């Protein structure tokens, strides 16, 4: 059955109302769908949180909750969990109270005074200095090994010519002088800023009975030192210089055995002279050019102290 034209025009307002209602219903449906999507998203976030925590709240999340380091979704999820588990909620409140009390007590404490030794730059500098010291000791051992090798060949030559080592006392002191002063192939490994520092370094490495000679009356001051290894133990050589740049050395070491002590004496080796002897159980030698070691002031100072 077909509609007449009259039927089409009978209720135009009704048609318009129906169309408007349809549009409103559609919009409502759209808003409802969007609200459900947002709700579903929130639920997924909470479900993800519960899945991550196994349905409970571990200590990491509990600490983050107390310190207020959680986002809104995670915090809301924990609040819902606390609503179902009041014992854990009480635990969180107790933690929060403890944290607050601790902060209040720490706020009243003064900051500690600055300690230069704890400065990172100072710590790095100390580590670098210790590393350089280890390398210096290793270099000294290699150097001493080389000196021992050279000394062994020299001893072989001396034995071949009928010369005894007993007639060449403190040859290691002269060899060390040539190495450091004449050839300049080995630097000092300790540069003491004062006589007291050099004396402390000498005692620390050779022994309490080791004592630097005072050559200040002749114009010579200790400038630096180097360690060597010998059969009897550590040996040390301290370099002295005057204002004109002349260099003397003081070499001291333990004897090979307590029975092998040296009487005071002097010998020449090329252009060098060595004055040697025994002092407080240690063997020593002062080595330098004839012109420097033969000066009256130097000889007098050595005579008084050795």
Phi and psi restraints in degrees (value plus and minus 20) as a CYANA .aco file:
   2 UNK   PHI    -114.4   -74.4
   2 UNK   PSI     132.5   172.5
   3 UNK   PHI    -104.9   -64.9
   3 UNK   PSI     123.6   163.6
   4 UNK   PHI    -104.5   -64.5
   4 UNK   PSI     141.7   181.7
   5 UNK   PHI     -76.8   -36.8
   5 UNK   PSI     -53.9   -13.9
   6 UNK   PHI     -82.9   -42.9
   6 UNK   PSI     -57.7   -17.7
   7 UNK   PHI     -83.0   -43.0
   7 UNK   PSI     -56.6   -16.6
   8 UNK   PHI     -87.7   -47.7
   8 UNK   PSI     -44.4    -4.4
   9 UNK   PHI    -130.0   -90.0
   9 UNK   PSI      -8.6    31.4
  10 UNK   PHI     -93.1   -53.1
  10 UNK   PSI     -66.7   -26.7
  11 UNK   PHI    -146.6  -106.6
  11 UNK   PSI      45.7    85.7
  12 UNK   PHI     -83.1   -43.1
  12 UNK   PSI     -58.6   -18.6
  13 UNK   PHI     -83.7   -43.7
  13 UNK   PSI     -59.0   -19.0
  14 UNK   PHI     -82.1   -42.1
  14 UNK   PSI     -60.4   -20.4
  15 UNK   PHI     -83.1   -43.1
  15 UNK   PSI     -63.1   -23.1
  16 UNK   PHI     -82.6   -42.6
  16 UNK   PSI     -61.3   -21.3
  17 UNK   PHI     -83.8   -43.8
  17 UNK   PSI     -56.7   -16.7
  18 UNK   PHI     -87.2   -47.2
  18 UNK   PSI     -61.5   -21.5
  19 UNK   PHI     -83.2   -43.2
  19 UNK   PSI     -63.3   -23.3
  20 UNK   PHI     -82.8   -42.8
  20 UNK   PSI     -61.6   -21.6
  21 UNK   PHI     -83.2   -43.2
  21 UNK   PSI     -59.0   -19.0
  22 UNK   PHI     -82.1   -42.1
  22 UNK   PSI     -62.5   -22.5
  23 UNK   PHI     -83.4   -43.4
  23 UNK   PSI     -63.7   -23.7
  24 UNK   PHI     -82.9   -42.9
  24 UNK   PSI     -60.9   -20.9
  25 UNK   PHI     -82.8   -42.8
  25 UNK   PSI     -58.6   -18.6
  26 UNK   PHI     -85.4   -45.4
  26 UNK   PSI     -63.8   -23.8
  27 UNK   PHI     -83.2   -43.2
  27 UNK   PSI     -61.3   -21.3
  28 UNK   PHI     -81.2   -41.2
  28 UNK   PSI     -60.4   -20.4
  29 UNK   PHI     -82.6   -42.6
  29 UNK   PSI     -59.7   -19.7
  30 UNK   PHI     -84.3   -44.3
  30 UNK   PSI     -64.6   -24.6
  31 UNK   PHI     -83.6   -43.6
  31 UNK   PSI     -59.3   -19.3
  32 UNK   PHI     -82.2   -42.2
  32 UNK   PSI     -59.6   -19.6
  33 UNK   PHI     -86.1   -46.1
  33 UNK   PSI     -62.1   -22.1
  34 UNK   PHI     -84.4   -44.4
  34 UNK   PSI     -61.7   -21.7
  35 UNK   PHI     -82.6   -42.6
  35 UNK   PSI     -60.7   -20.7
  36 UNK   PHI     -84.9   -44.9
  36 UNK   PSI     -57.1   -17.1
  37 UNK   PHI     -85.2   -45.2
  37 UNK   PSI     -63.0   -23.0
  38 UNK   PHI     -83.7   -43.7
  38 UNK   PSI     -63.5   -23.5
  39 UNK   PHI     -82.1   -42.1
  39 UNK   PSI     -62.0   -22.0
  40 UNK   PHI     -84.3   -44.3
  40 UNK   PSI     -57.3   -17.3
  41 UNK   PHI     -82.5   -42.5
  41 UNK   PSI     -63.9   -23.9
  42 UNK   PHI     -82.2   -42.2
  42 UNK   PSI     -62.3   -22.3
  43 UNK   PHI     -83.7   -43.7
  43 UNK   PSI     -58.3   -18.3
  44 UNK   PHI     -83.5   -43.5
  44 UNK   PSI     -60.8   -20.8
  45 UNK   PHI     -81.4   -41.4
  45 UNK   PSI     -64.6   -24.6
  46 UNK   PHI     -86.8   -46.8
  46 UNK   PSI     -61.0   -21.0
  47 UNK   PHI     -83.4   -43.4
  47 UNK   PSI     -59.2   -19.2
  48 UNK   PHI     -82.0   -42.0
  48 UNK   PSI     -61.4   -21.4
  49 UNK   PHI     -82.6   -42.6
  49 UNK   PSI     -66.9   -26.9
  50 UNK   PHI     -83.6   -43.6
  50 UNK   PSI     -56.9   -16.9
  51 UNK   PHI     -86.2   -46.2
  51 UNK   PSI     -57.6   -17.6
  52 UNK   PHI     -87.7   -47.7
  52 UNK   PSI     -57.4   -17.4
  53 UNK   PHI    -113.8   -73.8
  53 UNK   PSI     -15.7    24.3
  54 UNK   PHI      51.3    91.3
  54 UNK   PSI       4.5    44.5
  55 UNK   PHI      65.3   105.3
  55 UNK   PSI     -26.4    13.6
  56 UNK   PHI    -142.7  -102.7
  56 UNK   PSI    -187.6  -147.6
  57 UNK   PHI    -143.7  -103.7
  57 UNK   PSI      93.6   133.6
  58 UNK   PHI    -100.9   -60.9
  58 UNK   PSI     155.4   195.4
  59 UNK   PHI     -85.7   -45.7
  59 UNK   PSI     -54.4   -14.4
  60 UNK   PHI     -81.6   -41.6
  60 UNK   PSI     -66.7   -26.7
  61 UNK   PHI     -88.7   -48.7
  61 UNK   PSI     -52.8   -12.8
  62 UNK   PHI     -87.2   -47.2
  62 UNK   PSI     -61.7   -21.7
  63 UNK   PHI     -82.2   -42.2
  63 UNK   PSI     -64.2   -24.2
  64 UNK   PHI     -82.8   -42.8
  64 UNK   PSI     -55.5   -15.5
  65 UNK   PHI     -85.7   -45.7
  65 UNK   PSI     -66.0   -26.0
  66 UNK   PHI     -84.7   -44.7
  66 UNK   PSI     -57.7   -17.7
  67 UNK   PHI    -104.9   -64.9
  67 UNK   PSI     -16.9    23.1
  68 UNK   PHI      39.3    79.3
  68 UNK   PSI      29.2    69.2
  69 UNK   PHI    -135.6   -95.6
  69 UNK   PSI      -3.7    36.3
  70 UNK   PHI    -121.9   -81.9
  70 UNK   PSI     134.1   174.1
  71 UNK   PHI     -96.7   -56.7
  71 UNK   PSI     153.1   193.1
  72 UNK   PHI     -81.7   -41.7
  72 UNK   PSI     -61.3   -21.3
  73 UNK   PHI     -85.7   -45.7
  73 UNK   PSI     -64.7   -24.7
  74 UNK   PHI     -86.3   -46.3
  74 UNK   PSI     -58.8   -18.8
  75 UNK   PHI     -86.1   -46.1
  75 UNK   PSI     -60.0   -20.0
  76 UNK   PHI     -85.0   -45.0
  76 UNK   PSI     -58.7   -18.7
  77 UNK   PHI     -84.3   -44.3
  77 UNK   PSI     -59.2   -19.2
  78 UNK   PHI     -89.4   -49.4
  78 UNK   PSI     -57.0   -17.0
  79 UNK   PHI     -80.2   -40.2
  79 UNK   PSI     -61.9   -21.9
  80 UNK   PHI     -84.2   -44.2
  80 UNK   PSI     -58.5   -18.5
  81 UNK   PHI     -84.1   -44.1
  81 UNK   PSI     -61.4   -21.4
  82 UNK   PHI     -84.1   -44.1
  82 UNK   PSI     -53.1   -13.1
  83 UNK   PHI     -83.7   -43.7
  83 UNK   PSI     -51.2   -11.2
  84 UNK   PHI    -108.9   -68.9
  84 UNK   PSI     -38.9     1.1
  85 UNK   PHI    -150.7  -110.7
  85 UNK   PSI      60.7   100.7
  86 UNK   PHI     -82.8   -42.8
  86 UNK   PSI     -45.0    -5.0
  87 UNK   PHI     -85.6   -45.6
  87 UNK   PSI     -59.4   -19.4
  88 UNK   PHI     -92.2   -52.2
  88 UNK   PSI     -52.0   -12.0
  89 UNK   PHI     -83.3   -43.3
  89 UNK   PSI     -61.6   -21.6
  90 UNK   PHI     -84.6   -44.6
  90 UNK   PSI     -57.1   -17.1
  91 UNK   PHI     -83.6   -43.6
  91 UNK   PSI     -61.8   -21.8
  92 UNK   PHI     -84.8   -44.8
  92 UNK   PSI     -60.2   -20.2
  93 UNK   PHI     -83.9   -43.9
  93 UNK   PSI     -58.8   -18.8
  94 UNK   PHI     -85.4   -45.4
  94 UNK   PSI     -60.5   -20.5
  95 UNK   PHI     -83.0   -43.0
  95 UNK   PSI     -62.0   -22.0
  96 UNK   PHI     -83.4   -43.4
  96 UNK   PSI     -60.1   -20.1
  97 UNK   PHI     -85.0   -45.0
  97 UNK   PSI     -62.6   -22.6
  98 UNK   PHI     -81.4   -41.4
  98 UNK   PSI     -62.6   -22.6
  99 UNK   PHI     -84.1   -44.1
  99 UNK   PSI     -61.3   -21.3
 100 UNK   PHI     -84.5   -44.5
 100 UNK   PSI     -62.6   -22.6
 101 UNK   PHI     -84.0   -44.0
 101 UNK   PSI     -59.5   -19.5
 102 UNK   PHI     -84.7   -44.7
 102 UNK   PSI     -61.2   -21.2
 103 UNK   PHI     -83.4   -43.4
 103 UNK   PSI     -60.1   -20.1
 104 UNK   PHI     -83.6   -43.6
 104 UNK   PSI     -60.8   -20.8
 105 UNK   PHI     -88.5   -48.5
 105 UNK   PSI     -58.5   -18.5
 106 UNK   PHI     -91.7   -51.7
 106 UNK   PSI     -49.3    -9.3
 107 UNK   PHI     -83.4   -43.4
 107 UNK   PSI     -49.2    -9.2
 108 UNK   PHI    -103.9   -63.9
 108 UNK   PSI     -32.8     7.2
 109 UNK   PHI    -102.2   -62.2
 109 UNK   PSI     114.5   154.5
 110 UNK   PHI     -92.4   -52.4
 110 UNK   PSI     132.2   172.2
 111 UNK   PHI     -88.8   -48.8
 111 UNK   PSI     122.2   162.2
 112 UNK   PHI     -85.5   -45.5
 112 UNK   PSI     131.9   171.9
 113 UNK   PHI     -85.8   -45.8
 113 UNK   PSI     130.4   170.4
 114 UNK   PHI     -85.2   -45.2
 114 UNK   PSI     108.9   148.9
 115 UNK   PHI    -130.7   -90.7
 115 UNK   PSI      89.1   129.1
 116 UNK   PHI     -79.8   -39.8
 116 UNK   PSI     -47.6    -7.6
 117 UNK   PHI     -88.0   -48.0
 117 UNK   PSI     -41.7    -1.7
 118 UNK   PHI    -114.1   -74.1
 118 UNK   PSI     -19.6    20.4
 119 UNK   PHI     -86.0   -46.0
 119 UNK   PSI     112.3   152.3
 120 UNK   PHI     -76.0   -36.0
 120 UNK   PSI     -56.7   -16.7
 121 UNK   PHI     -85.3   -45.3
 121 UNK   PSI     -60.0   -20.0
 122 UNK   PHI     -86.2   -46.2
 122 UNK   PSI     -59.0   -19.0
 123 UNK   PHI     -83.6   -43.6
 123 UNK   PSI     -64.5   -24.5
 124 UNK   PHI     -84.0   -44.0
 124 UNK   PSI     -59.4   -19.4
 125 UNK   PHI     -84.0   -44.0
 125 UNK   PSI     -60.3   -20.3
 126 UNK   PHI     -84.1   -44.1
 126 UNK   PSI     -60.7   -20.7
 127 UNK   PHI     -83.9   -43.9
 127 UNK   PSI     -60.9   -20.9
 128 UNK   PHI     -85.0   -45.0
 128 UNK   PSI     -59.0   -19.0
 129 UNK   PHI     -85.0   -45.0
 129 UNK   PSI     -61.9   -21.9
 130 UNK   PHI     -83.9   -43.9
 130 UNK   PSI     -57.9   -17.9
 131 UNK   PHI     -85.3   -45.3
 131 UNK   PSI     -61.8   -21.8
 132 UNK   PHI     -83.5   -43.5
 132 UNK   PSI     -57.9   -17.9
 133 UNK   PHI     -83.3   -43.3
 133 UNK   PSI     -61.4   -21.4
 134 UNK   PHI     -83.4   -43.4
 134 UNK   PSI     -61.6   -21.6
 135 UNK   PHI     -84.5   -44.5
 135 UNK   PSI     -57.8   -17.8
 136 UNK   PHI     -84.4   -44.4
 136 UNK   PSI     -61.6   -21.6
 137 UNK   PHI     -84.0   -44.0
 137 UNK   PSI     -62.0   -22.0
 138 UNK   PHI     -82.9   -42.9
 138 UNK   PSI     -61.2   -21.2
 139 UNK   PHI     -84.5   -44.5
 139 UNK   PSI     -57.5   -17.5
 140 UNK   PHI     -83.3   -43.3
 140 UNK   PSI     -60.3   -20.3
 141 UNK   PHI     -83.8   -43.8
 141 UNK   PSI     -61.3   -21.3
 142 UNK   PHI     -84.0   -44.0
 142 UNK   PSI     -61.8   -21.8
 143 UNK   PHI     -82.5   -42.5
 143 UNK   PSI     -63.4   -23.4
 144 UNK   PHI     -84.7   -44.7
 144 UNK   PSI     -55.3   -15.3
 145 UNK   PHI     -82.6   -42.6
 145 UNK   PSI     -60.7   -20.7
 146 UNK   PHI     -85.3   -45.3
 146 UNK   PSI     -62.1   -22.1
 147 UNK   PHI     -82.1   -42.1
 147 UNK   PSI     -59.4   -19.4
 148 UNK   PHI     -83.6   -43.6
 148 UNK   PSI     -58.2   -18.2
 149 UNK   PHI     -84.9   -44.9
 149 UNK   PSI     -66.9   -26.9
 150 UNK   PHI     -82.1   -42.1
 150 UNK   PSI     -62.0   -22.0
 151 UNK   PHI     -82.0   -42.0
 151 UNK   PSI     -57.5   -17.5
 152 UNK   PHI     -83.1   -43.1
 152 UNK   PSI     -62.6   -22.6
 153 UNK   PHI     -86.3   -46.3
 153 UNK   PSI     -57.8   -17.8
 154 UNK   PHI     -84.5   -44.5
 154 UNK   PSI     -61.1   -21.1
 155 UNK   PHI     -81.9   -41.9
 155 UNK   PSI     -56.7   -16.7
 156 UNK   PHI     -83.1   -43.1
 156 UNK   PSI     -62.2   -22.2
 157 UNK   PHI     -86.6   -46.6
 157 UNK   PSI     -60.9   -20.9
 158 UNK   PHI     -83.8   -43.8
 158 UNK   PSI     -61.2   -21.2
 159 UNK   PHI     -84.8   -44.8
 159 UNK   PSI     -54.6   -14.6
 160 UNK   PHI     -88.0   -48.0
 160 UNK   PSI     -48.3    -8.3
 161 UNK   PHI    -117.7   -77.7
 161 UNK   PSI     -12.9    27.1
 162 UNK   PHI      62.1   102.1
 162 UNK   PSI      -8.1    31.9
 163 UNK   PHI    -114.0   -74.0
 163 UNK   PSI     113.4   153.4
 164 UNK   PHI    -117.0   -77.0
 164 UNK   PSI     128.1   168.1
 165 UNK   PHI     -82.7   -42.7
 165 UNK   PSI     -44.8    -4.8
 166 UNK   PHI     -85.1   -45.1
 166 UNK   PSI     -43.2    -3.2
 167 UNK   PHI    -106.8   -66.8
 167 UNK   PSI     -22.7    17.3
 168 UNK   PHI    -145.9  -105.9
 168 UNK   PSI      48.0    88.0
 169 UNK   PHI     -88.8   -48.8
 169 UNK   PSI     128.9   168.9
 170 UNK   PHI      34.3    74.3
 170 UNK   PSI      18.0    58.0
 171 UNK   PHI     -84.4   -44.4
 171 UNK   PSI     -47.2    -7.2
 172 UNK   PHI     -87.9   -47.9
 172 UNK   PSI     -50.9   -10.9
 173 UNK   PHI     -87.4   -47.4
 173 UNK   PSI     -61.2   -21.2
 174 UNK   PHI     -87.9   -47.9
 174 UNK   PSI     -60.5   -20.5
 175 UNK   PHI     -82.5   -42.5
 175 UNK   PSI     -59.4   -19.4
 176 UNK   PHI     -86.5   -46.5
 176 UNK   PSI     -58.0   -18.0
 177 UNK   PHI     -82.8   -42.8
 177 UNK   PSI     -66.0   -26.0
 178 UNK   PHI     -80.6   -40.6
 178 UNK   PSI     -59.7   -19.7
 179 UNK   PHI     -85.1   -45.1
 179 UNK   PSI     -64.2   -24.2
 180 UNK   PHI    -111.8   -71.8
 180 UNK   PSI     -53.6   -13.6
 181 UNK   PHI    -123.4   -83.4
 181 UNK   PSI     -67.3   -27.3
 182 UNK   PHI     -95.9   -55.9
 182 UNK   PSI     -75.3   -35.3
 183 UNK   PHI    -102.6   -62.6
 183 UNK   PSI     -43.9    -3.9
 184 UNK   PHI      34.7    74.7
 184 UNK   PSI      18.4    58.4
 185 UNK   PHI    -117.0   -77.0
 185 UNK   PSI     -22.0    18.0
 186 UNK   PHI    -159.5  -119.5
 186 UNK   PSI     103.9   143.9
 187 UNK   PHI    -105.1   -65.1
 187 UNK   PSI     150.5   190.5
 188 UNK   PHI     -91.9   -51.9
 188 UNK   PSI     128.9   168.9
 189 UNK   PHI    -131.4   -91.4
 189 UNK   PSI     -15.4    24.6
 190 UNK   PHI    -164.7  -124.7
 190 UNK   PSI     104.4   144.4
 191 UNK   PHI    -136.9   -96.9
 191 UNK   PSI      69.3   109.3
 192 UNK   PHI     -94.8   -54.8
 192 UNK   PSI     112.6   152.6
 193 UNK   PHI     -94.1   -54.1
 193 UNK   PSI     -34.9     5.1
 194 UNK   PHI    -167.8  -127.8
 194 UNK   PSI     146.6   186.6
 195 UNK   PHI     -83.1   -43.1
 195 UNK   PSI     -58.4   -18.4
 196 UNK   PHI     -82.0   -42.0
 196 UNK   PSI     -59.0   -19.0
 197 UNK   PHI     -86.3   -46.3
 197 UNK   PSI     -60.4   -20.4
 198 UNK   PHI     -85.9   -45.9
 198 UNK   PSI     -60.5   -20.5
 199 UNK   PHI     -83.7   -43.7
 199 UNK   PSI     -62.3   -22.3
 200 UNK   PHI     -83.8   -43.8
 200 UNK   PSI     -60.6   -20.6
 201 UNK   PHI     -81.8   -41.8
 201 UNK   PSI     -61.9   -21.9
 202 UNK   PHI     -84.7   -44.7
 202 UNK   PSI     -65.1   -25.1
 203 UNK   PHI     -84.2   -44.2
 203 UNK   PSI     -60.5   -20.5
 204 UNK   PHI     -84.1   -44.1
 204 UNK   PSI     -51.3   -11.3
 205 UNK   PHI    -122.6   -82.6
 205 UNK   PSI     -48.1    -8.1
 206 UNK   PHI    -128.2   -88.2
 206 UNK   PSI     -60.1   -20.1
 207 UNK   PHI     126.9   166.9
 207 UNK   PSI     143.3   183.3
 208 UNK   PHI     -86.2   -46.2
 208 UNK   PSI     -43.6    -3.6
 209 UNK   PHI    -104.1   -64.1
 209 UNK   PSI     -26.7    13.3
 210 UNK   PHI     -95.9   -55.9
 210 UNK   PSI     109.7   149.7
 211 UNK   PHI    -159.6  -119.6
 211 UNK   PSI     112.9   152.9
 212 UNK   PHI     -91.9   -51.9
 212 UNK   PSI     118.4   158.4
 213 UNK   PHI     -94.3   -54.3
 213 UNK   PSI     125.1   165.1
 214 UNK   PHI    -112.9   -72.9
 214 UNK   PSI      86.9   126.9
 215 UNK   PHI    -130.2   -90.2
 215 UNK   PSI      -1.2    38.8
 216 UNK   PHI     -84.7   -44.7
 216 UNK   PSI     -50.9   -10.9
 217 UNK   PHI     -82.7   -42.7
 217 UNK   PSI     -47.0    -7.0
 218 UNK   PHI    -113.3   -73.3
 218 UNK   PSI     -16.7    23.3
 219 UNK   PHI      68.6   108.6
 219 UNK   PSI      -9.6    30.4
 220 UNK   PHI    -124.1   -84.1
 220 UNK   PSI     115.4   155.4
 221 UNK   PHI    -147.0  -107.0
 221 UNK   PSI     124.4   164.4
 222 UNK   PHI     -88.0   -48.0
 222 UNK   PSI     116.1   156.1
 223 UNK   PHI    -135.8   -95.8
 223 UNK   PSI     -49.6    -9.6
 224 UNK   PHI    -197.0  -157.0
 224 UNK   PSI     148.8   188.8
 225 UNK   PHI    -164.4  -124.4
 225 UNK   PSI     146.9   186.9
 226 UNK   PHI    -166.5  -126.5
 226 UNK   PSI     125.1   165.1
 227 UNK   PHI    -115.7   -75.7
 227 UNK   PSI     127.4   167.4
 228 UNK   PHI    -153.3  -113.3
 228 UNK   PSI     138.8   178.8
 229 UNK   PHI    -127.5   -87.5
 229 UNK   PSI     114.8   154.8
 230 UNK   PHI    -149.9  -109.9
 230 UNK   PSI     154.6   194.6
 231 UNK   PHI     -83.8   -43.8
 231 UNK   PSI     -53.1   -13.1
 232 UNK   PHI    -105.8   -65.8
 232 UNK   PSI     -32.3     7.7
 233 UNK   PHI     120.5   160.5
 233 UNK   PSI    -183.8  -143.8
 234 UNK   PHI     -91.2   -51.2
 234 UNK   PSI     118.0   158.0
 235 UNK   PHI    -136.6   -96.6
 235 UNK   PSI     134.8   174.8
 236 UNK   PHI    -155.7  -115.7
 236 UNK   PSI     123.7   163.7
 237 UNK   PHI    -144.9  -104.9
 237 UNK   PSI     107.0   147.0
 238 UNK   PHI    -131.6   -91.6
 238 UNK   PSI     108.6   148.6
 239 UNK   PHI    -112.7   -72.7
 239 UNK   PSI     114.8   154.8
 240 UNK   PHI    -131.0   -91.0
 240 UNK   PSI     125.1   165.1
 241 UNK   PHI    -158.1  -118.1
 241 UNK   PSI     131.6   171.6
 242 UNK   PHI    -126.9   -86.9
 242 UNK   PSI    -196.7  -156.7
 243 UNK   PHI     -84.9   -44.9
 243 UNK   PSI     -46.2    -6.2
 244 UNK   PHI    -105.5   -65.5
 244 UNK   PSI     -22.4    17.6
 245 UNK   PHI      69.1   109.1
 245 UNK   PSI     -13.2    26.8
 246 UNK   PHI     -90.2   -50.2
 246 UNK   PSI     123.9   163.9
 247 UNK   PHI    -142.6  -102.6
 247 UNK   PSI     111.2   151.2
 248 UNK   PHI    -139.8   -99.8
 248 UNK   PSI     139.1   179.1
 249 UNK   PHI    -148.5  -108.5
 249 UNK   PSI     125.1   165.1
 250 UNK   PHI    -135.0   -95.0
 250 UNK   PSI      96.1   136.1
 251 UNK   PHI    -134.7   -94.7
 251 UNK   PSI     109.8   149.8
 252 UNK   PHI    -159.3  -119.3
 252 UNK   PSI     120.4   160.4
 253 UNK   PHI    -177.8  -137.8
 253 UNK   PSI     141.6   181.6
 254 UNK   PHI     -95.4   -55.4
 254 UNK   PSI     134.3   174.3
 255 UNK   PHI     -93.7   -53.7
 255 UNK   PSI     143.0   183.0
 256 UNK   PHI     -83.2   -43.2
 256 UNK   PSI     -52.1   -12.1
 257 UNK   PHI    -173.9  -133.9
 257 UNK   PSI     137.2   177.2
 258 UNK   PHI     -80.3   -40.3
 258 UNK   PSI     -40.2    -0.2
 259 UNK   PHI    -105.1   -65.1
 259 UNK   PSI     -32.9     7.1
 260 UNK   PHI    -124.1   -84.1
 260 UNK   PSI      46.8    86.8
 261 UNK   PHI    -115.8   -75.8
 261 UNK   PSI     133.7   173.7
 262 UNK   PHI    -122.9   -82.9
 262 UNK   PSI     112.8   152.8
 263 UNK   PHI     -94.1   -54.1
 263 UNK   PSI     138.3   178.3
 264 UNK   PHI     -81.2   -41.2
 264 UNK   PSI     120.2   160.2
 265 UNK   PHI    -187.9  -147.9
 265 UNK   PSI    -196.6  -156.6
 266 UNK   PHI    -173.3  -133.3
 266 UNK   PSI     122.9   162.9
 267 UNK   PHI    -169.4  -129.4
 267 UNK   PSI     137.2   177.2
 268 UNK   PHI    -126.8   -86.8
 268 UNK   PSI     129.0   169.0
 269 UNK   PHI    -162.7  -122.7
 269 UNK   PSI      78.3   118.3
 270 UNK   PHI      46.3    86.3
 270 UNK   PSI    -144.4  -104.4
 271 UNK   PHI    -112.2   -72.2
 271 UNK   PSI     -14.9    25.1
 272 UNK   PHI    -124.8   -84.8
 272 UNK   PSI     134.3   174.3
 273 UNK   PHI    -148.4  -108.4
 273 UNK   PSI     120.5   160.5
 274 UNK   PHI    -142.0  -102.0
 274 UNK   PSI     105.5   145.5
 275 UNK   PHI    -124.1   -84.1
 275 UNK   PSI     105.1   145.1
 276 UNK   PHI    -154.4  -114.4
 276 UNK   PSI     152.1   192.1
 277 UNK   PHI     148.4   188.4
 277 UNK   PSI    -187.7  -147.7
 278 UNK   PHI    -141.2  -101.2
 278 UNK   PSI     116.0   156.0
 279 UNK   PHI    -163.6  -123.6
 279 UNK   PSI     101.4   141.4
 280 UNK   PHI      33.4    73.4
 280 UNK   PSI      19.8    59.8
 281 UNK   PHI      60.8   100.8
 281 UNK   PSI     -16.3    23.7
 282 UNK   PHI    -137.0   -97.0
 282 UNK   PSI     124.2   164.2
 283 UNK   PHI    -106.7   -66.7
 283 UNK   PSI     119.8   159.8
 284 UNK   PHI    -158.2  -118.2
 284 UNK   PSI     141.7   181.7
 285 UNK   PHI    -172.4  -132.4
 285 UNK   PSI     116.6   156.6
 286 UNK   PHI    -126.4   -86.4
 286 UNK   PSI     100.8   140.8
 287 UNK   PHI    -140.0  -100.0
 287 UNK   PSI     121.6   161.6
 288 UNK   PHI    -198.7  -158.7
 288 UNK   PSI     154.8   194.8
 289 UNK   PHI     -82.6   -42.6
 289 UNK   PSI     133.6   173.6
 290 UNK   PHI     -77.2   -37.2
 290 UNK   PSI     -59.5   -19.5
 291 UNK   PHI     -84.4   -44.4
 291 UNK   PSI     -56.7   -16.7
 292 UNK   PHI    -102.2   -62.2
 292 UNK   PSI     -66.7   -26.7
 293 UNK   PHI     -92.4   -52.4
 293 UNK   PSI     -41.2    -1.2
 294 UNK   PHI    -107.0   -67.0
 294 UNK   PSI     -21.3    18.7
 295 UNK   PHI     -82.2   -42.2
 295 UNK   PSI     126.3   166.3
 296 UNK   PHI     -81.5   -41.5
 296 UNK   PSI     -62.3   -22.3
 297 UNK   PHI     -85.4   -45.4
 297 UNK   PSI     -59.5   -19.5
 298 UNK   PHI     -87.2   -47.2
 298 UNK   PSI     -66.1   -26.1
 299 UNK   PHI     -81.8   -41.8
 299 UNK   PSI     -61.0   -21.0
 300 UNK   PHI     -84.3   -44.3
 300 UNK   PSI     -63.5   -23.5
 301 UNK   PHI     -82.0   -42.0
 301 UNK   PSI     -61.7   -21.7
 302 UNK   PHI     -89.1   -49.1
 302 UNK   PSI     -57.4   -17.4
 303 UNK   PHI     -82.8   -42.8
 303 UNK   PSI     -58.0   -18.0
 304 UNK   PHI     -93.0   -53.0
 304 UNK   PSI     -48.9    -8.9
 305 UNK   PHI    -126.1   -86.1
 305 UNK   PSI     -35.0     5.0
